[in-house]
Amino acid sequence: MKEIDPPTSKATRAADAAPHPLARLLALGRPAVMGVLNVTPDSFSDGGRFFDPERAVDHARALVADGADILDIGAESTRPYGGAVAVSAEEEMRRLEPILPAVVALGVPVSIDTMKAEVAAWALDAGAAIANDVWGLQHDRDMARVVAERSVPVIVMHNREAADPAIDIMAEIAAFFSRSLAIAKRAGIARSNIVLDPGIGFGKTPEQSILALSQLEALKSFDLPILVGASRKRFIDSVSPAPPDRRIGGSIASHLIAVAKGAAIVRVHDVAETVQALRVAAAIENAT
Ligand code: HH2
């Protein structure tokens, strides 16, 4: 793939020798599908449904059966439109503890969706393979160290405290990524371990989320894999009003366009439907 920064230790060199499961997925030449597993009582999209450990693991199994290449597990709602309750690192780990080992045992790489370095470190040491930071290494300054020490991939997502309709959102996203990449470099994170995510629905008006999808190609200039998570998000409702669990059509439309514009990974709740849509779109595009 891309340029690799000099390894920082013997341990890093050993880990770099074998391709990470994410690198293998990205080399398949088709978009990877990341299934969302929220073990929260209050997620906007599926709040409370998988808070019970047994139901959470059953759902994870169903996501893999439906074709998920990666499972993204989160125990704190990031709900950017208000309403989410901030939880302590201890509470996040308490929610994850009965679930994470069984989810890791399903055999697909697991990413840990947390903005707390302590939770990321604990989950990575318990078998998670990827860190997913919705603050792009800029919220908890220890996150970069945790990721660098373990030589794992990190998803660097764009975020901001509040949406500002007056800003040029693509310029803002690019500037944010540049700051995150500088933090990553200083910490010794290999460039090959970074995935960029424009953070659809985070610190953006619905119009800016739509624009970020429409101009996704601009992010190709970073020459890093791009992840898009548009699943069930509010901008869909702004175009075609529907509650979160009735936004599958808008989610699929968004992810097909995102892939056409360069996304390598899509983060979705509705895995079976997304896998089908991606396969059919690819079959049509590749027909001779
Ligand atoms: N979106 C959500 C959470 N984590 N991570 C990445 N990298 N990209 C995203 O777009 C993203 C994310 C929000 O969705 P969901 O997990 O369903 O909701 P909640 O945060 O309320 O649990």
Boltz pocket constraint, residues with backbone or C-beta under 6 A from the ligand:
constraints:
  - pocket:
      binder: B
      contacts: [[A, 36], [A, 38], [A, 40], [A, 42], [A, 43], [A, 44], [A, 45], [A, 46], [A, 74], [A, 76], [A, 77], [A, 78], [A, 79], [A, 80], [A, 84], [A, 113], [A, 132], [A, 133], [A, 134], [A, 155], [A, 157], [A, 197], [A, 199], [A, 200], [A, 227], [A, 228], [A, 229], [A, 230], [A, 231], [A, 267]]
      max_distance: 6.0
